[in-house]
Amino acid sequence: MKRREMLAAASGFAAAVLPGAALAQGVGSKMDAGRQIIDLRKYYLPVGPKKERFNDFLRDAAIPALNRLGVKPVGVFIVLYGANVPSPTLYILLPYDSLEAWSAAKERLAVDTIFLEAGAPVLDCPILDPAFLRAESTLLRAFKNMPTVETPPQTAGNKPRLFEMRTYESHSVKAGMKKIEMFNEGGEIEIFRRTSLNPVFFGETLTGTQMPSLTYMLCHDNMETRDANWGKFAQDPDWLKLREMEKYKDTVSNITDIILRPTDYSQI
């Protein structure tokens, strides 16, 4: 094995095995200039009126404050269809321009007096009356061929729309990197665009569960157009050629597919 290949393999191993190792390997460097960091959050909320309290907090306090920091558009989604496990009450999509911006956001919000006042019902809730049961966060780095979160055409005018979020797991770091290459250099992202699958983002998992993996989101008018456009994708000549390339075979070991509905205050 050549020295460069050995270094690449060691780097990939560290990113998969050591928590946060990927964050130290050039994220925020010139190589990553322009590629957003996407914080994909899951919130599990208590039943009853407390759900509305948290939604009010997001709409009236958190999202305006995040927008003031340059974090936009913010997407907030409810699960319609998903895996047969307890589903999060809300998925929240937060795009940051850099890892540094993501890291600084909590401290900047902590001194935002407008946010602290508007968000007091949630921020200052007592221990016996929590605003949420638990929260989870997955940090993604946008793909180089789709470096930023894109607002789909359906969002204009607040048109009816559904979102599909898919996570591809790989059996090894090398296989996962090949699948990302398939989307970028292989041209799979462009096939998605051409067949009206309306990508919102593609991201490589830096920290979180189900690693190594990637996650992407698509926007559809409804389930009927979803099925029709996936059918167009499946018959696209470039896709038929791409999927037969030996170097891209056996790169995905498991797929999770979730259908989401945006809240009425979602910016995506």
Buried (B, 14 or more C-beta within 10 A) or exposed (E): EEEEEEEBEEBBBBBBEEEEBBBEEEBBEEEBEEBBBBBBBBBBBBEEEBBEBBBBBBBBBBBBBBEBBEBBBBBBBBBBEBEEEEBBBBBBBBBBBBBEBBEEBEEBBEEBEEBBEBBEBBBEBEEEEBBBEEBEEBBBBBBBBBBEBBBBEBBEEEEEBBBBBBBBBBEBBBBBBBBBBBBBEBBBBBBBEBBBBBBBBBBBBBBBEBBBBBBBBBBBBEEEBBEBBBEBBEEBEBBEEBEEEEEBEEBBBEEBEBBBBBBEEBBB
